[in-house]
Amino acid sequence: MEYNPKLTQNSRNSVIQDYQLLSLSNDKDYDDLIFLASSICDVPVAYLGIIANEKVLFKSKTGISLEEMELENSFSKAALESGKEYFSVKFSENPGLFQKAKPYFKNEYKFYYGVPVINAKGMSIGALNILDVRERELEDFQKKALKILANQIMKLLEFRNQNNKFLQIQNKLKQKYQELEKFASLVSHDIKSPLANIISLTELLREENKDKFNEETLQYLNYLVESSYSLRNYVDGILNFYRSENILEKAAENVDLHQILKGIAHLYDFSNDIEIKYPKTASLKNINKAALTQILLNLIGNALKYNNKELRKIEITFKETQDFYHFEVIDNGDGFSTENSDKIFELFHTLDTNDRDGNPGSGIGLATVKKLVNSLGGEINVSSTPGVGSNFSFSIRRH
């Protein structure tokens, strides 16, 4: 790693600002590394000196309470200007250097050893420093340890820097997503209001004039109503897809799976052609109940919509392993060919089939399910046979 002794202070200040070094105080990770430097070398003083604005800032330290000192009088400057991987000096070799630093320290030190902290571009940020009250030599293993610790400090700085940038990007994306969600909500509302009027007026027109219109005109009105309902379902689907992000922010809790499935099955009690079987007892710990409920609602709802059998059957199974909760939603519905197994979870992708009421799918429901499952640390797969039924299996990571 090359050291650039001609680096201007403005450039160094820019680097220090990028690494947010001025807010480094009271950071246990750096304090631990400085403690190791002091312990390994058996010295009373060790510190990380950051060079900024013609000063050396003592960001992590042991054995001293000093906060800063003038760069011109510092050991760190000598270490950086040496252009070497390390800089070692005794009082007898350069008493002037120790005399300049003496006013800042309570004790008279006789030995200094410093390792520059330099990033991958050769830019000096500061130095890992140790001081002793007696003249001495370091063992080879101590020199190697200080070099390793200095490199570790730089890696930690790089990690913190990248993490800060990641958090900034994450916050921007979150803000953009919130804006998009708000936009989707507003657009959905603005579309649904006139759409509801179209549906109501068309149905009223059809009902009041069913004896006056010929068959072709009535057919046109039926197409208009069906298309309006399809568009409404499509708008609702988009809104639910973006709202699923809010569901994922719900707090985890212990869940009684039987009660969830009992509540869903109760929604279909009015129909005599539906049979839903599910586990009688199953407890899940530390799970996002809202997300799991939404997943099951979508899969069960789809299984019933795309089923033209006289008796629509659904069986939900559950088992747990060390790391995951596993679920299966098995139906005797219409099914589909295996070549569509991967595409079925893509947003806006449909199989060009209508449900039992003649309505086309929006291609949003299963995309929402996949999004929720993946966000819960699991996976979802499907196996299906046309005319026989489908099996949607998914998992959720245990915590």
TORSE-303857 format. One record per residue (C-alpha): chain; y, z, x; residue number from 0. Coordinates in nm, 4 decimals. Each point is the difference from the previous one (the first is absolute). Example, Ala and Ser with C-alpha at 12.3 -4.5 7.8 and 13.67 -1.06 7.14 Angstrom:
% TORSE-303857
<'A', <-0.4500, 0.7800, 1.2300>, 0>
<'A', <0.3440, -0.0660, 0.1370>, 1>
//
This chain:
% TORSE-303857
<'A', <0.0000, 0.0000, 0.0000>, 0>
<'A', <0.3302, -0.1111, 0.1518>, 1>
<'A', <0.3026, 0.2286, 0.0134>, 2>
<'A', <0.3448, -0.1568, -0.0353>, 3>
<'A', <0.2531, 0.2177, 0.1879>, 4>
<'A', <0.2876, -0.2333, -0.0941>, 5>
<'A', <-0.0402, 0.0584, -0.3724>, 6>
<'A', <0.3470, 0.0559, -0.1462>, 7>
<'A', <0.0734, 0.3201, -0.1880>, 8>
<'A', <0.0818, -0.1993, -0.3150>, 9>
<'A', <-0.3445, -0.1609, 0.0112>, 10>
<'A', <-0.1645, 0.3364, 0.0582>, 11>
<'A', <0.1963, 0.1537, -0.2888>, 12>
<'A', <-0.1234, -0.2822, -0.2220>, 13>
<'A', <-0.3588, 0.0744, 0.0991>, 14>
<'A', <0.0492, 0.3731, -0.0576>, 15>
<'A', <0.1440, -0.0667, -0.3445>, 16>
<'A', <-0.2939, -0.2289, -0.0785>, 17>
<'A', <-0.2466, 0.2773, 0.0891>, 18>
<'A', <0.2138, 0.2588, -0.1842>, 19>
<'A', <-0.0127, 0.2232, 0.3062>, 20>
<'A', <0.3147, 0.1922, -0.0873>, 21>
<'A', <-0.1891, 0.1624, -0.2899>, 22>
<'A', <-0.3021, 0.0914, 0.2084>, 23>
<'A', <0.0608, 0.3764, 0.0151>, 24>
<'A', <-0.2645, 0.2460, -0.1219>, 25>
<'A', <-0.2785, -0.2577, 0.0014>, 26>
<'A', <-0.3316, 0.1754, 0.0618>, 27>
<'A', <-0.1771, -0.3093, 0.1345>, 28>
<'A', <0.2464, -0.0373, 0.2872>, 29>
<'A', <0.0180, 0.3764, 0.0539>, 30>
<'A', <-0.3777, 0.0075, 0.0435>, 31>
<'A', <0.0118, -0.2711, 0.2672>, 32>
<'A', <0.2739, 0.1859, 0.1896>, 33>
<'A', <-0.2041, 0.3210, -0.0194>, 34>
<'A', <-0.2975, -0.1842, 0.1509>, 35>
<'A', <0.2175, -0.1299, 0.2846>, 36>
<'A', <0.1151, 0.3538, 0.0800>, 37>
<'A', <-0.3514, 0.1438, -0.0227>, 38>
<'A', <-0.1770, -0.2693, 0.2035>, 39>
<'A', <0.2558, 0.0133, 0.2822>, 40>
<'A', <0.0428, 0.3796, -0.0192>, 41>
<'A', <0.3815, -0.0197, -0.0074>, 42>
<'A', <0.2508, 0.2182, -0.1893>, 43>
<'A', <0.2056, -0.2939, -0.1311>, 44>
<'A', <-0.0918, -0.3344, -0.1585>, 45>
<'A', <0.2109, -0.2175, -0.2242>, 46>
<'A', <0.0464, -0.3465, -0.1465>, 47>
<'A', <0.3433, -0.1257, 0.1029>, 48>
<'A', <0.1483, -0.2825, -0.2072>, 49>
<'A', <0.2938, -0.1895, 0.1514>, 50>
<'A', <0.2782, -0.0842, -0.2454>, 51>
<'A', <0.3786, -0.0289, 0.0189>, 52>
<'A', <0.0128, 0.1029, 0.3691>, 53>
<'A', <-0.1918, 0.3187, -0.0764>, 54>
<'A', <-0.3570, 0.1253, 0.0279>, 55>
<'A', <-0.1167, 0.1439, -0.3320>, 56>
<'A', <-0.2747, 0.2617, 0.0222>, 57>
<'A', <-0.2081, -0.0965, -0.3036>, 58>
<'A', <-0.3208, 0.1928, 0.0640>, 59>
<'A', <-0.0178, 0.2770, 0.2574>, 60>
<'A', <-0.1672, 0.3171, 0.1171>, 61>
<'A', <0.1415, 0.2670, 0.2307>, 62>
<'A', <0.3665, -0.0903, -0.0632>, 63>
<'A', <0.2447, 0.0050, -0.2914>, 64>
<'A', <0.2295, -0.2739, 0.1303>, 65>
<'A', <0.0980, -0.2647, -0.2582>, 66>
<'A', <0.1714, -0.2575, 0.2207>, 67>
<'A', <0.1624, -0.0650, 0.3362>, 68>
<'A', <0.2134, -0.2665, 0.1644>, 69>
<'A', <-0.2040, -0.3013, 0.1092>, 70>
<'A', <0.1764, -0.0154, 0.3374>, 71>
<'A', <-0.1298, 0.3453, 0.0966>, 72>
<'A', <-0.3524, -0.0364, -0.1359>, 73>
<'A', <-0.3442, -0.0277, 0.1520>, 74>
<'A', <-0.0921, -0.2566, -0.2666>, 75>
<'A', <0.2561, -0.2463, 0.1330>, 76>
<'A', <-0.1488, 0.0279, 0.3500>, 77>
<'A', <-0.3487, -0.0582, -0.1429>, 78>
<'A', <0.1055, -0.3126, -0.1890>, 79>
<'A', <0.2087, -0.1425, 0.2833>, 80>
<'A', <-0.2871, 0.0391, 0.2456>, 81>
<'A', <-0.1693, -0.2988, -0.1587>, 82>
<'A', <-0.3386, 0.1653, 0.0611>, 83>
<'A', <-0.2772, 0.1120, -0.2326>, 84>
<'A', <0.0921, 0.3565, 0.0903>, 85>
<'A', <0.2708, 0.1823, 0.1965>, 86>
<'A', <-0.0655, 0.3182, 0.1977>, 87>
<'A', <0.2526, 0.2024, 0.2033>, 88>
<'A', <0.0215, 0.3419, 0.1665>, 89>
<'A', <0.3112, 0.2084, 0.0581>, 90>
<'A', <-0.0332, -0.0332, 0.3774>, 91>
<'A', <-0.0086, -0.3800, -0.0299>, 92>
<'A', <0.3067, -0.0403, -0.2244>, 93>
<'A', <0.1899, 0.3259, -0.0560>, 94>
<'A', <0.2988, -0.1905, -0.1448>, 95>
<'A', <-0.2015, -0.1175, -0.2992>, 96>
<'A', <-0.1043, 0.3583, -0.0794>, 97>
<'A', <0.3538, 0.1322, 0.0535>, 98>
<'A', <0.1453, -0.2462, -0.2529>, 99>
<'A', <-0.2557, 0.1075, -0.2618>, 100>
<'A', <0.0253, 0.3726, 0.0811>, 101>
<'A', <0.2952, 0.0813, -0.2378>, 102>
<'A', <-0.2123, -0.1086, -0.2985>, 103>
<'A', <-0.3033, 0.2154, 0.0779>, 104>
<'A', <-0.0348, 0.3789, 0.0168>, 105>
<'A', <-0.2462, -0.0044, 0.2904>, 106>
<'A', <0.0134, -0.1680, 0.3397>, 107>
<'A', <-0.2661, -0.2660, 0.0074>, 108>
<'A', <-0.1535, -0.1356, 0.3192>, 109>
<'A', <-0.2318, -0.2735, -0.1269>, 110>
<'A', <0.0370, -0.2887, -0.2451>, 111>
<'A', <-0.2469, -0.2631, -0.1186>, 112>
<'A', <0.0846, -0.2642, -0.2604>, 113>
<'A', <-0.1827, -0.2908, -0.1655>, 114>
<'A', <0.2224, -0.2610, -0.1686>, 115>
<'A', <-0.0774, -0.0743, -0.3659>, 116>
<'A', <0.0263, -0.3775, -0.0262>, 117>
<'A', <-0.0828, -0.2275, -0.2909>, 118>
<'A', <-0.1965, -0.3264, 0.0119>, 119>
<'A', <0.3175, -0.1990, 0.0707>, 120>
<'A', <0.0801, 0.2056, 0.3083>, 121>
<'A', <0.2830, 0.1882, -0.1651>, 122>
<'A', <0.0419, 0.3566, 0.1228>, 123>
<'A', <0.0373, 0.2558, -0.2773>, 124>
<'A', <-0.0156, 0.3185, 0.2027>, 125>
<'A', <-0.2436, 0.1969, 0.2117>, 126>
<'A', <-0.2702, 0.2638, -0.0187>, 127>
<'A', <0.1237, 0.2711, 0.2386>, 128>
<'A', <-0.1362, 0.3178, 0.1578>, 129>
<'A', <0.1764, 0.2634, 0.2162>, 130>
<'A', <-0.1267, 0.2833, 0.2176>, 131>
<'A', <0.1745, 0.2833, 0.1861>, 132>
<'A', <-0.1986, -0.0688, 0.3172>, 133>
<'A', <-0.0533, -0.3057, 0.2145>, 134>
<'A', <-0.3446, -0.1464, -0.0519>, 135>
<'A', <-0.2207, -0.3067, -0.0314>, 136>
<'A', <-0.1833, -0.1103, -0.3131>, 137>
<'A', <-0.3726, -0.0681, 0.0043>, 138>
<'A', <-0.1117, -0.3565, -0.0713>, 139>
<'A', <-0.1462, 0.0995, -0.3372>, 140>
<'A', <0.3350, 0.1589, -0.0961>, 141>
<'A', <0.1898, -0.3183, 0.0892>, 142>
<'A', <-0.2479, -0.2046, -0.2016>, 143>
<'A', <0.0298, 0.2411, -0.2933>, 144>
<'A', <0.3817, -0.0270, -0.0027>, 145>
<'A', <-0.0249, -0.3790, 0.0035>, 146>
<'A', <-0.2424, 0.0111, -0.2931>, 147>
<'A', <0.2248, 0.2395, -0.1916>, 148>
<'A', <0.3066, -0.2210, 0.0605>, 149>
<'A', <-0.1946, -0.3018, -0.1302>, 150>
<'A', <-0.1119, 0.2058, -0.2988>, 151>
<'A', <0.3609, 0.0922, -0.0750>, 152>
<'A', <0.0904, -0.3696, 0.0041>, 153>
<'A', <-0.2926, -0.0877, -0.2284>, 154>
<'A', <0.1046, 0.2750, -0.2381>, 155>
<'A', <0.3562, -0.1332, 0.0007>, 156>
<'A', <-0.1278, -0.3523, -0.0707>, 157>
<'A', <-0.2202, 0.1283, -0.2817>, 158>
<'A', <0.2875, 0.1920, -0.1569>, 159>
<'A', <0.2220, -0.3047, 0.0348>, 160>
<'A', <-0.2511, -0.2306, -0.1681>, 161>
<'A', <-0.0672, 0.2590, -0.2696>, 162>
<'A', <0.3734, 0.0307, -0.0744>, 163>
<'A', <0.0274, -0.3779, -0.0308>, 164>
<'A', <-0.3047, -0.0031, -0.2254>, 165>
<'A', <0.1544, 0.2668, -0.2237>, 166>
<'A', <0.3236, -0.1989, -0.0202>, 167>
<'A', <-0.1923, -0.3128, -0.1013>, 168>
<'A', <-0.2055, 0.2054, -0.2455>, 169>
<'A', <0.3146, 0.1391, -0.1621>, 170>
<'A', <0.1507, -0.3479, -0.0273>, 171>
<'A', <-0.3189, -0.1352, -0.1561>, 172>
<'A', <-0.0126, 0.2922, -0.2404>, 173>
<'A', <0.3606, -0.0669, -0.1001>, 174>
<'A', <-0.0751, -0.3705, -0.0497>, 175>
<'A', <-0.3073, 0.0870, -0.2038>, 176>
<'A', <0.2017, 0.2331, -0.2209>, 177>
<'A', <0.2563, -0.2749, -0.0510>, 178>
<'A', <-0.2781, -0.2450, -0.0863>, 179>
<'A', <-0.1578, 0.2492, -0.2396>, 180>
<'A', <0.3357, 0.0544, -0.1694>, 181>
<'A', <0.0501, -0.3753, -0.0216>, 182>
<'A', <-0.3477, -0.0470, -0.1509>, 183>
<'A', <0.0678, 0.2766, -0.2521>, 184>
<'A', <0.3345, -0.1497, -0.1054>, 185>
<'A', <-0.1383, -0.3525, -0.0234>, 186>
<'A', <-0.3035, 0.1220, -0.1940>, 187>
<'A', <0.2237, 0.1826, -0.2483>, 188>
<'A', <0.2303, -0.3002, -0.0367>, 189>
<'A', <-0.2978, -0.2285, -0.0622>, 190>
<'A', <-0.1933, 0.2320, -0.2299>, 191>
<'A', <0.2860, 0.0568, -0.2456>, 192>
<'A', <0.0502, -0.3653, -0.1003>, 193>
<'A', <-0.3761, -0.0551, 0.0317>, 194>
<'A', <-0.0642, 0.2695, -0.2597>, 195>
<'A', <0.2467, -0.1755, -0.2309>, 196>
<'A', <-0.1785, -0.3321, 0.0507>, 197>
<'A', <-0.3363, 0.1557, -0.0852>, 198>
<'A', <0.1313, 0.1827, -0.3073>, 199>
<'A', <0.1919, -0.2981, -0.1374>, 200>
<'A', <-0.2843, -0.2440, 0.0653>, 201>
<'A', <-0.2553, 0.2230, -0.1715>, 202>
<'A', <0.2406, 0.0527, -0.2901>, 203>
<'A', <0.0608, -0.3746, -0.0268>, 204>
<'A', <-0.3745, -0.0683, 0.0064>, 205>
<'A', <-0.0793, 0.2657, -0.2595>, 206>
<'A', <0.2734, -0.0939, -0.2473>, 207>
<'A', <-0.0685, -0.3730, 0.0220>, 208>
<'A', <-0.3763, -0.0153, 0.0392>, 209>
<'A', <-0.0323, -0.1876, -0.3310>, 210>
<'A', <0.2867, -0.2396, 0.0797>, 211>
<'A', <-0.0888, -0.1101, 0.3559>, 212>
<'A', <-0.2742, -0.2451, 0.0690>, 213>
<'A', <-0.2906, 0.0899, 0.2302>, 214>
<'A', <0.1556, -0.1614, 0.3074>, 215>
<'A', <0.3263, 0.1959, -0.0395>, 216>
<'A', <-0.1882, 0.3256, -0.0439>, 217>
<'A', <-0.1966, -0.0793, 0.3130>, 218>
<'A', <0.3245, -0.0466, 0.1924>, 219>
<'A', <0.1231, 0.3375, -0.1240>, 220>
<'A', <-0.3287, 0.1612, 0.1066>, 221>
<'A', <0.0411, -0.1495, 0.3476>, 222>
<'A', <0.3543, 0.1355, 0.0137>, 223>
<'A', <-0.1129, 0.3522, -0.0935>, 224>
<'A', <-0.2913, -0.0063, 0.2469>, 225>
<'A', <0.2217, -0.1251, 0.2808>, 226>
<'A', <0.2579, 0.2666, -0.0749>, 227>
<'A', <-0.2630, 0.2744, 0.0148>, 228>
<'A', <-0.1330, -0.1419, 0.3270>, 229>
<'A', <0.3481, 0.0009, 0.1493>, 230>
<'A', <0.0558, 0.3590, -0.1159>, 231>
<'A', <-0.3279, 0.1077, 0.1613>, 232>
<'A', <0.0980, -0.1836, 0.3181>, 233>
<'A', <0.3352, 0.1801, 0.0134>, 234>
<'A', <-0.1683, 0.3356, -0.0642>, 235>
<'A', <-0.2463, -0.0742, 0.2785>, 236>
<'A', <0.2740, -0.0727, 0.2534>, 237>
<'A', <0.1779, 0.3201, -0.0927>, 238>
<'A', <-0.3212, 0.2040, 0.0324>, 239>
<'A', <-0.0728, -0.1547, 0.3397>, 240>
<'A', <0.3326, 0.1175, 0.1408>, 241>
<'A', <-0.0193, 0.3359, -0.1771>, 242>
<'A', <-0.3368, 0.0643, 0.1672>, 243>
<'A', <0.1925, 0.0983, 0.3130>, 244>
<'A', <0.1435, 0.2959, -0.1912>, 245>
<'A', <-0.3494, 0.1013, -0.1095>, 246>
<'A', <-0.1063, 0.0253, 0.3645>, 247>
<'A', <0.2735, 0.2552, 0.0643>, 248>
<'A', <-0.1558, 0.2456, -0.2452>, 249>
<'A', <-0.1317, 0.3229, 0.1521>, 250>
<'A', <-0.3750, 0.0322, 0.0606>, 251>
<'A', <-0.1958, 0.2423, -0.2159>, 252>
<'A', <-0.3536, 0.1019, -0.0945>, 253>
<'A', <-0.1343, -0.2278, -0.2717>, 254>
<'A', <-0.2681, 0.0247, -0.2690>, 255>
<'A', <-0.1330, -0.3579, -0.0123>, 256>
<'A', <-0.1837, 0.0638, -0.3263>, 257>
<'A', <0.3232, 0.0941, -0.1778>, 258>
<'A', <0.1793, -0.3108, 0.1287>, 259>
<'A', <-0.2775, -0.2326, -0.1162>, 260>
<'A', <-0.0365, 0.1867, -0.3296>, 261>
<'A', <0.3698, -0.0582, -0.0663>, 262>
<'A', <-0.0295, -0.3727, 0.0795>, 263>
<'A', <-0.3121, -0.0411, -0.2138>, 264>
<'A', <0.1788, 0.1747, -0.2874>, 265>
<'A', <0.2533, -0.2865, -0.0040>, 266>
<'A', <-0.2778, -0.2301, -0.1242>, 267>
<'A', <-0.1619, 0.2330, -0.2551>, 268>
<'A', <0.1327, -0.2148, -0.2852>, 269>
<'A', <-0.2268, -0.2905, 0.0965>, 270>
<'A', <-0.3710, 0.0034, -0.0904>, 271>
<'A', <-0.0955, -0.2741, 0.2459>, 272>
<'A', <0.0830, 0.1990, 0.3167>, 273>
<'A', <-0.2357, 0.2267, 0.1936>, 274>
<'A', <0.1343, 0.1847, 0.3062>, 275>
<'A', <-0.2218, 0.2206, 0.2159>, 276>
<'A', <0.1415, 0.2229, 0.2723>, 277>
<'A', <-0.0932, 0.3091, 0.2070>, 278>
<'A', <-0.0052, 0.3269, -0.1901>, 279>
<'A', <0.1007, 0.2137, 0.2970>, 280>
<'A', <0.1927, -0.1071, 0.3088>, 281>
<'A', <0.2757, 0.1798, 0.1862>, 282>
<'A', <0.2258, -0.1633, 0.2572>, 283>
<'A', <0.2232, 0.1916, 0.2383>, 284>
<'A', <0.3483, -0.0901, 0.1207>, 285>
<'A', <0.0250, -0.3351, -0.1806>, 286>
<'A', <0.2913, -0.1967, -0.1440>, 287>
<'A', <-0.0954, 0.0383, -0.3662>, 288>
<'A', <0.2583, -0.2474, -0.1312>, 289>
<'A', <-0.1152, -0.2762, 0.2377>, 290>
<'A', <-0.3701, 0.0558, -0.0749>, 291>
<'A', <0.0668, -0.0012, -0.3744>, 292>
<'A', <0.1950, -0.3272, 0.0288>, 293>
<'A', <-0.2847, -0.1606, 0.1976>, 294>
<'A', <-0.2605, 0.1010, -0.2579>, 295>
<'A', <0.2197, -0.1021, -0.2942>, 296>
<'A', <0.0501, -0.3489, 0.1447>, 297>
<'A', <-0.3667, -0.0563, 0.0874>, 298>
<'A', <-0.1321, 0.1314, -0.3331>, 299>
<'A', <0.2661, -0.1910, -0.1941>, 300>
<'A', <-0.0883, -0.3241, 0.1806>, 301>
<'A', <-0.3716, 0.0558, -0.0553>, 302>
<'A', <0.0561, 0.0274, -0.3741>, 303>
<'A', <0.2481, -0.2873, -0.0301>, 304>
<'A', <-0.2198, -0.2510, 0.1809>, 305>
<'A', <-0.3136, 0.0709, -0.1997>, 306>
<'A', <-0.1098, -0.2030, -0.3006>, 307>
<'A', <-0.3293, 0.1819, -0.0625>, 308>
<'A', <-0.0673, 0.1639, -0.3362>, 309>
<'A', <-0.0380, 0.3345, 0.1757>, 310>
<'A', <0.2300, 0.0451, 0.2990>, 311>
<'A', <-0.1559, 0.2404, 0.2504>, 312>
<'A', <0.1613, 0.1750, 0.2972>, 313>
<'A', <-0.1580, 0.2512, 0.2367>, 314>
<'A', <0.2040, 0.1946, 0.2557>, 315>
<'A', <-0.1919, 0.1570, 0.2883>, 316>
<'A', <0.1197, 0.2406, 0.2661>, 317>
<'A', <-0.1284, 0.1392, 0.3286>, 318>
<'A', <0.1555, 0.1636, 0.3020>, 319>
<'A', <-0.0641, -0.0288, 0.3718>, 320>
<'A', <0.1496, 0.1912, 0.2899>, 321>
<'A', <0.3129, -0.2151, 0.0210>, 322>
<'A', <0.0304, -0.1792, -0.3349>, 323>
<'A', <-0.0327, 0.0230, -0.3756>, 324>
<'A', <-0.1845, -0.3078, -0.1328>, 325>
<'A', <0.0319, -0.1487, -0.3497>, 326>
<'A', <-0.1580, -0.2893, -0.1887>, 327>
<'A', <0.1186, -0.1567, -0.3258>, 328>
<'A', <-0.2904, -0.2083, -0.1339>, 329>
<'A', <0.0315, -0.2186, -0.3099>, 330>
<'A', <-0.2053, -0.2544, -0.1969>, 331>
<'A', <0.2960, -0.2330, -0.0417>, 332>
<'A', <0.0643, -0.3677, 0.0588>, 333>
<'A', <-0.0256, 0.0212, 0.3809>, 334>
<'A', <0.1115, -0.2700, 0.2439>, 335>
<'A', <-0.1327, -0.1971, 0.2960>, 336>
<'A', <-0.0243, 0.1640, 0.3440>, 337>
<'A', <0.2387, -0.2540, 0.1537>, 338>
<'A', <0.2835, 0.1759, -0.1846>, 339>
<'A', <-0.0879, 0.3512, 0.1227>, 340>
<'A', <0.2686, 0.0101, 0.2712>, 341>
<'A', <0.2696, -0.1879, -0.1902>, 342>
<'A', <-0.0166, 0.2213, -0.3072>, 343>
<'A', <0.2016, 0.2766, 0.1718>, 344>
<'A', <0.2839, -0.2319, 0.1102>, 345>
<'A', <0.3338, 0.0464, -0.1739>, 346>
<'A', <0.0590, -0.2590, -0.2768>, 347>
<'A', <-0.3456, -0.1552, 0.0513>, 348>
<'A', <-0.1938, -0.0584, -0.3232>, 349>
<'A', <-0.3396, -0.1506, -0.0748>, 350>
<'A', <0.1417, -0.2307, -0.2694>, 351>
<'A', <-0.1916, 0.1875, -0.2692>, 352>
<'A', <0.1260, 0.1687, -0.3143>, 353>
<'A', <-0.0946, 0.3469, -0.1207>, 354>
<'A', <-0.1853, 0.0650, -0.3278>, 355>
<'A', <0.3294, -0.0300, -0.1904>, 356>
<'A', <0.0785, -0.3381, 0.1564>, 357>
<'A', <0.2704, 0.1265, 0.2358>, 358>
<'A', <0.0112, -0.1207, 0.3635>, 359>
<'A', <0.0091, 0.2538, 0.2843>, 360>
<'A', <0.3124, 0.0665, 0.2031>, 361>
<'A', <-0.1697, 0.0469, 0.3379>, 362>
<'A', <0.1816, 0.3302, 0.0502>, 363>
<'A', <-0.2323, 0.2748, -0.1253>, 364>
<'A', <-0.2705, -0.0310, 0.2671>, 365>
<'A', <0.2620, -0.0529, 0.2713>, 366>
<'A', <0.1507, 0.3321, -0.1057>, 367>
<'A', <-0.3438, 0.1638, 0.0133>, 368>
<'A', <-0.0615, -0.1297, 0.3528>, 369>
<'A', <0.3432, 0.1200, 0.1112>, 370>
<'A', <-0.0666, 0.3504, -0.1328>, 371>
<'A', <-0.3521, 0.0207, 0.1442>, 372>
<'A', <0.1120, -0.1153, 0.3459>, 373>
<'A', <0.2914, 0.2438, -0.0042>, 374>
<'A', <-0.2474, 0.2817, -0.0733>, 375>
<'A', <-0.1924, -0.0934, 0.3144>, 376>
<'A', <-0.2837, -0.1819, -0.1732>, 377>
<'A', <-0.1359, -0.3474, -0.0726>, 378>
<'A', <-0.0949, -0.1906, -0.3130>, 379>
<'A', <-0.2681, -0.2687, -0.0430>, 380>
<'A', <-0.1554, -0.1856, -0.2896>, 381>
<'A', <-0.3310, -0.1675, -0.0734>, 382>
<'A', <-0.0374, -0.2090, -0.3150>, 383>
<'A', <-0.2332, -0.2365, -0.1814>, 384>
<'A', <0.1330, -0.2396, -0.2657>, 385>
<'A', <-0.1183, 0.1028, -0.3457>, 386>
<'A', <-0.1620, 0.3203, 0.1296>, 387>
<'A', <0.2860, 0.2236, 0.1139>, 388>
<'A', <0.1899, 0.1421, 0.2963>, 389>
<'A', <-0.0118, 0.3014, 0.2294>, 390>
<'A', <0.3291, 0.1201, 0.1492>, 391>
<'A', <-0.0651, 0.2559, 0.2741>, 392>
<'A', <0.2788, 0.1860, 0.1749>, 393>
<'A', <0.0487, 0.3000, 0.2257>, 394>
<'A', <0.2707, 0.2600, 0.0636>, 395>
<'A', <0.0281, 0.1916, 0.3260>, 396>
<'A', <-0.0614, 0.3738, -0.0193>, 397>
<'A', <0.2528, 0.2395, 0.1533>, 398>
//
